[in-house]
Amino acid sequence: MDAIEIADEVGGMFDILKQTLNRDINSLCTELDVASQLLARSAELLADAQYIVDKKRGECAEKYVDTSATMMRELLAGDIAEEARLLKQCEKLNSTIVHRIDSIRSILSAEKELKKL
């Protein structure tokens, strides 16, 4: 999978996560299932993005063999900026999904307590 495909899929997943949750218990259970599936997929995308960053870093590092370590680090950061941004988006997506799952679980627990009353 290339960076453009990953970015498109990450964008689509963020669009799904931007939707407001329905507080109906059945809807929340469905949302929890969807979020769990998104979490699994986001982990794969995160791994793919990390691979792209590592590969590009390795390819670019060859150009800077004769420079200092500090200079090499700075030059590499510039060379892989787009790939690093994609990796950061994947990390944020993964974190957002985890928070969504936690939120849904909290809402479900609250709804369950309300039904007891």
N, C-alpha and C positions, 0 to 999 in steps of 0.2 A: 504494500500500500504506500502511495507516495504522499508527500506533505499536503498537496491540494485536496486529495481525497479525505485525508484525516481532518483537515480544517473544515471541509464541508460537513462531514459527519458530526464533528464537535459542535459546529454552529446549529445544526438541526437538533442535537440533543439539548443544547441550551434553550432553544425555542420551546421544546417540550417542558423543560423545567420552569419556564417563565409563566406557565399557565397557573391560574389560581386553583387551589384545591377545593373540591366539593366536600362538605363536612358530613355527607352521608356515609355511614359505616361501610356499606358495600363498595361505594366509590373509593373510599380510602383504602380498602383492601386491594382493589384493583390498582390504585396508584402505587401501593407498596410493591405489588408484583412487578409493575412497569419499572419502578425505580431500581429494584433489585436486578432486573435485566439490563438496565442502563448502566448500573455499576459494573457489572461483569464486562460489558462492552467497553466502557470507559477505561477499564484496566488494560484491555488489549490495545486500545488506542494510545494509552500512556506508554506502554512498552514499545509500540511502533515508533512513536515520536522520540523516545529515548534512543532507539536504534538509529534514527535519522540524524539526530544530534551527534551521537558518537561517531558515526561514519563520516559525517561532514567535518567534524573536528579533526579526525585522523587524516583526512584528505588535505585539509588546509594546513595542518601542522607541518607537513613536509616542506612548505614554502618558507617556513620561519626557523629552520634548523640552526642557522647561524646567528640568531638573535638571543638576547637574554630571556630568561624565563618570564620575567615580568612583562617585557615587551611582547613576547609570544602570546601570553595570556590575553593581553589587551587587543592584539591584532586578531586573535582567534575569536574573541567575543564579538568583534565587528563582523567577521566573516560568517559567523553562524547566528547572527541576530534573529533572522526570520525563523530559523529552526528552533532556537531557544524560546522564542515567543510562542510557537506552537506547543512546545513542551510545557511551558507555563500554563497555557490554556487547558491542556489535558489534565494537568495537576489540579487546576481550579475546578474543572468539570468534575473530576473525581471527588473532590472535597465537597462540592455543592450537592452532589447526589447523596453522599453520606449524611450531610445535614438534612436533606429532604427526607431521607428514610427515618432519621431520628425524630424529625418534626411530625411525620405521619404517625409514628408509634406513640408519641406524646399525645397527639390529638385523639387517637384511638383509645388510649388509656383514659383520657378525660371523658370521652363520650361513654365509655363503659361505666365509669363511676357515676355519671349523670343518670344513666339508665337504672342504676341500683336505687337511686333516690326516689 
